[in-house]
Amino acid sequence: MFRRLLRKPGFTWTEHGEALLCRRKPWYYENYENEPRPGVSAIGDRLSTLVAGRR
């Protein structure tokens, strides 16, 4: 679909997708780089048990 839409027969999402998004949505990538990310994630009891190796 992107090849036809962009008129670039060699376009592949894995190779060119991120560059396309950076060009078309620079505001997203500017904020994404500077946005703080959580250092800790809350998980439920079931997942906690599985991660600890207990069943």
N, C-alpha and C positions, 0 to 999 in steps of 0.2 A: 504494500500500500504506500509506504513512504517513498519507495523508488519512483513510483508513478507520480505521486503528488509533488515531490520535489524535482522531478525530471532529472534524477541522478541514478542511472542504472546500477552503479557500483555501491550504492548506499546500503549499509548494514547497521542495524540498531546497535549491535555490540561494539562496533568500531566507531561509529559516528554519532550515536544517539546522545551521549552526554554533551558533546560539542554543540549539537543542534539545540539542546535545551539551554545551554549557557548563552547562546546567541539570542534565542527567542524569549527567554525569561531571565534576564540578568538580575533582576530584582530578587528573585528567589535564591539564586546562588550567592549573591552578596550577603543576604541575611543568613543563609544556611551556614556559611563559614564562621560567622561571628556569634551565632546563637549558642547559648550555653546548653549543654547536655547533662542529663542527670547522671550522677556517679553511682547511684544505687537504684535498683528496680525492685518494686514490691511484687512478691510472688505468693501464690496461695499455698495452703498446707499440702495438697496433693503433689504439686510440682516440687515443693521443698523436700518432700519425702523421696521423690524419684531422684532428685539431684544428689541427695545424701546417700543414695544407694540402698535405702531400706524399702522393703515392700510390704 
